[in-house]
């Protein structure tokens, strides 16, 4: 099982979400909760910054257009 924490990153000078766990298959976030719900985001860009922590890292992003 994984954990998600809001922490302050000194490099970025901002709060970030730290997602960590022993296994990448058991550590994930899903938003929104319901399959047919939306976040209501209308911007055409997705930006993510991943910090190199010298650990294995996987990412899977699914975007649904309605």
C-alpha positions in Angstrom: 0.0 0.0 0.0 1.3 3.5 -0.8 1.1 6.9 0.7 0.4 10.4 -0.6 1.6 13.4 1.3 1.6 17.2 0.7 5.2 18.3 1.3 7.3 21.4 0.6 10.0 20.9 -2.1 13.0 23.1 -1.6 14.1 22.8 -5.2 10.8 24.0 -6.6 10.0 26.3 -3.7 6.5 25.0 -3.6 4.2 22.4 -2.1 4.0 19.2 -4.0 2.3 15.8 -3.8 4.7 13.0 -2.8 3.4 9.6 -3.9 5.4 6.7 -2.5 5.1 3.0 -1.9 6.9 -0.3 -2.0 5.3 -1.5 -5.2 4.3 0.6 -8.3 1.3 -1.6 -8.9 -0.2 -0.8 -5.4 0.6 2.9 -5.3 -1.7 5.1 -7.4 -4.1 8.0 -7.4 -7.4 8.2 -9.3 -9.3 11.3 -9.9 -12.3 11.7 -10.1 -13.6 8.7 -8.1 -16.6 7.9 -10.4 -16.0 6.5 -13.9 -18.4 8.9 -15.6 -17.5 12.0 -13.5 -15.1 14.7 -14.8 -12.7 17.1 -13.2 -14.2 19.9 -15.3 -10.8 20.9 -16.7 -11.0 22.6 -20.1 -7.3 23.5 -20.6 -5.6 21.6 -23.4 -2.4 21.0 -21.4 -1.3 18.5 -18.7 1.9 19.4 -16.9 3.7 17.1 -14.5 7.2 17.5 -12.9 8.9 14.3 -11.8 11.9 14.6 -9.5 14.7 12.1 -9.8 14.8 10.3 -6.5 17.1 7.5 -7.8 14.2 5.0 -7.5 12.2 3.0 -10.0 9.3 5.0 -11.4 6.3 4.2 -13.7 3.5 6.4 -14.9 0.2 5.5 -16.7 -2.1 8.4 -17.6 -5.5 7.9 -19.1 -7.4 10.9 -20.6 -11.0 10.6 -21.8 -12.5 13.1 -24.2 -16.2 13.5 -24.1 
